[in-house]
Amino acid sequence: MLLTADPLWQLTAACADDPRPGRLDLIVGVYRDDSGASPVMRAVRAAELRLAQRSPSKGYVGPSGDLRFAASLTELLLNDRTLVDRTVAVQTVAGTGALRLLAELLAQTGPDRTVHLGVPAYVNHPGIMAAAGLRVVTHPVASTLDAVSSARAGDVLLIQGCCHNPTGRQMALDEWAALGETLARRGVVPFIDQAYFGLGDGLEEDLAGMRLLLATVPYAVVAVSGSKAWGLYSERVGAALVVGGDAQARGSLEHIARVSYSQPPAHGAMIVAEILSDPALTACWRDELESMRRRLGRLRDELADRTGFDGLREQRGMFLRLPLGAERMERLRVEHGIYGLPSGRINLAGLPAEQVGRVAAALASHSPA
Ligand SMILES: Cc1ncc(COP(=O)(O)O)c(C=O)c1O
């Protein structure tokens, strides 16, 4: 099979080549501040300085990566002793590496499993599952509970932990509780992708639904990305968690890592471990994450106010799904130099404050009404 280049990166390259001064890249999910820069977080910089002074060894870390990192990230995400004690965690090559490792683990432990995936889905989910040899069946993302109700025992439900990419949907706690109960009853394995925690309703709020669900099921896997919450996109930092996992699960994950990339890169994980092991640095990081979240909220509300697209207010996270189809998105690009995805998804975090008026005017002129 001949595979083609990813259209998302082709569009990013086309934007970079666009000679118009007002061109705006709202494609890839990277946080930018009001000046359009993608800043290094203060806590990250401080941790890097400490690491530079200590000059930790560059020796091999092993296929599980940085265990101090994996343990502190697990504590942060699960925040419950009982859950933490029954979880096996390894560091991975970012969220994508975690998704692939866990998909391989699920394929090895249940070759007949079907992965149920709500659509529209994160664009890379179907490909990663298929690459691991898992069969994917889709359902409308709003009908997830129905899909689980008719799934077979041993099947997998792949869901996002918060701020759904691309719809911006945030499940309410009672939806999480009902989903957990149905998953447990049907013997379906939850596969949770946590990429945007802290950028929706607040760090603890964004994790609450997942914690509730995990407490009700015997076994679950969680792919964690450190890319967004710490702004460490290029460091490739993430983790694979197996809740209800044992030494066998750790051994399998290590084997899969060993035969694919041997071991993950160390620097990003060391930064996160340094932050999470120091209460002052953790507080600094939480503050900064919260101000990023608030900025996203302000941009979203301002766009909704100016365009009259009221549905935008309900969405959460770094992205915004505009009620515009591929043709209107194309016109935004051609006529205004505003680059989003044909599905209507834009990276809200890529929008400098002084450009909101221009973008809102362009959007309103392409209103679906
Ligand atoms: C839903 C979702 N999961 C996982 C990822 C992967 O992130 P990473 O860069 O950590 O591999 C992304 C990145 O955009 C994402 O949107």
The ligand as an SDF file (V2000), in Angstrom:
LIG
                    3D

 16 16  0  0  0  0  0  0  0  0999 V2000
   -6.3240   13.8360   21.0340 C   0  0  0  0  0  0  0  0  0  0  0  0
   -4.8520   13.7620   20.8980 C   0  0  0  0  0  0  0  0  0  0  0  0
   -4.1980   12.7010   21.3700 N   0  0  0  0  0  0  0  0  0  0  0  0
   -2.8680   12.5740   21.2660 C   0  0  0  0  0  0  0  0  0  0  0  0
   -2.1030   13.5510   20.6520 C   0  0  0  0  0  0  0  0  0  0  0  0
   -0.6310   13.3010   20.5170 C   0  0  0  0  0  0  0  0  0  0  0  0
    0.1740   14.2100   21.1450 O   0  0  0  0  0  0  0  0  0  0  0  0
    1.7400   14.0630   21.2260 P   0  0  0  0  0  0  0  0  0  0  0  0
    2.2920   15.2530   20.5330 O   0  0  0  0  0  0  0  0  0  0  0  0
    2.0440   14.0570   22.6800 O   0  0  0  0  0  0  0  0  0  0  0  0
    2.1530   12.8120   20.5590 O   0  0  0  0  0  0  0  0  0  0  0  0
   -2.7290   14.6840   20.1340 C   0  0  0  0  0  0  0  0  0  0  0  0
   -1.9440   15.7130   19.4500 C   0  0  0  0  0  0  0  0  0  0  0  0
   -2.3910   16.6010   18.8150 O   0  0  0  0  0  0  0  0  0  0  0  0
   -4.1360   14.7920   20.2590 C   0  0  0  0  0  0  0  0  0  0  0  0
   -4.8000   15.8380   19.7720 O   0  0  0  0  0  0  0  0  0  0  0  0
  1  2  1  0
  2  3  1  0
  2 15  2  0
  3  4  2  0
  4  5  1  0
  5  6  1  0
  5 12  2  0
  6  7  1  0
  7  8  1  0
  8  9  2  0
  8 10  1  0
  8 11  1  0
 12 13  1  0
 12 15  1  0
 13 14  2  0
 15 16  1  0
M  END
$$$$
